């Protein structure tokens, strides 16, 4: 095997691990800074892990599995060690929680101040006011 093939295989694995880390972090509503404190690294390093630019070492994977209270095998699920391919799809990547994309993520993270709920409340208020004036 040439070193170029090994590098491509490692990159594929690092991207898979990064997606798994990001999905679990977003699912548990943790920030990159919080994960960085667990691993004693910067939040920029967590960004690199999640994008697959850098790979997680085995001890960090162990600490993450302990922090999230999940089996260590979670990070390896869906990765084929024979073909070095991940079966994760684009739809498996959970969206980040932020103000800028709240509307797009409404189904995953309902916003208590969403337009529909505000509209419903105002309709109810108008109906109540109408009943009082009659």
N, C-alpha and C positions, 0 to 999 in steps of 0.2 A: 504494500500500500504506500502510495506517495504521501508526503506531508500535506499536500493540497487537499486530498480527499479527506484526511483526518481533520483538517481545519474546517472543511465544509460540514462534516458530520458533527463536529463539536458546535459549530454555529447553529445547526439545526436543533441540537439538543438544548443549547442555551436559550434559544428562542422559545422552545416548548416550556422549559422550566420558568422562564420569565412570564409567559402567559398564565401558567398555573399560579404563580405567586401573585400576579396582579388580580386575577379572578378571585382568589381567596381573600386578598386584602380588600377589594371593593365589596365583596359579599359580606364581609365582617365590618364594613364601614370604618376601616382604619386608614390613616394617612400614611404617605410615604415617610414622613418624619417619624411617626410612631414605630414603623417597622425598622427604620434606621437606628433608633435607640435600642431596639432589641438586638440587632446585629452589631451595634457599636461602629456604624459607618455613617457617612453623610447621606442625606436624602438624594443627592445627585447619583450616588452609587446605587441606590435602590432603583432610580430611573434607568440606569444602565442595565441592571439585572432584568428589569421588566421588559426592556426592549431587546434583550438578548445580546447586547454589546459585550457584556462581561458575564462570566459564568459564576454560579454559586458554588462554594466549596461544600464538602460533605458535612462539616461541622455546622455551617450556617443553615443548611437544609434541616439538620437535626434540631437546631434551635427554633427554626420557623415551625416545624411540626409540633414541637412542644408548646410554643406560644399560641398557635392556632388550635391546639388540642386535636390534631388530626394524625392519622398514620403517616409515616414517612413515605410510604408508597404513593400517596396522593400526587406527589410531584412527578412521579414516573408514569402514572397511568396515562394511556393514550399514546405513548411513544413506542415505536417498534424498533428494538435494538438490532434487528437483522437488516432492515432497509434504511434505518436512520430517518424515518419519517414520522411526523406527528399526525394524529388523526383529528386534531383540533381544527375547527372551522372558524371562519370570521365571526359567525354568530355566537361562538363560545367565548368571545372576548367581551366581558361585561363593561359597560360604559362607566366612565369616571363620574363621580358625584361632584358637580360644581354648579354655580349659579348660571354660567354661560350655556350649559346644555341641559338645564332642568326640564325644559319643555319637551325636548326629544326623549328624555328618560322618564317621563311621567308614569308610564306603566310599571317601571321597575321601582321607582322611588316617588310615590305620590307626594305632591306638594300641597300642604293644607291651604295654601293661598292661591290655588289654581283658579283659572278663569271660570270654569264650570261651577265650582263650589261657591265662588263669590257671586256668580249670577244667580244660582239657586237661592242663596241667602237673601239677596236683594229682592227676588221675586216673592219670597215668603214674607219679607218685611213689608213690601207693598200690599200684599194681600191682608196682612194683619192691620195695617193702617187703614185700608179700605173698609174693613169690618168695623173698626172703631168709629169711623166717621158716619156710618149708616145708622 
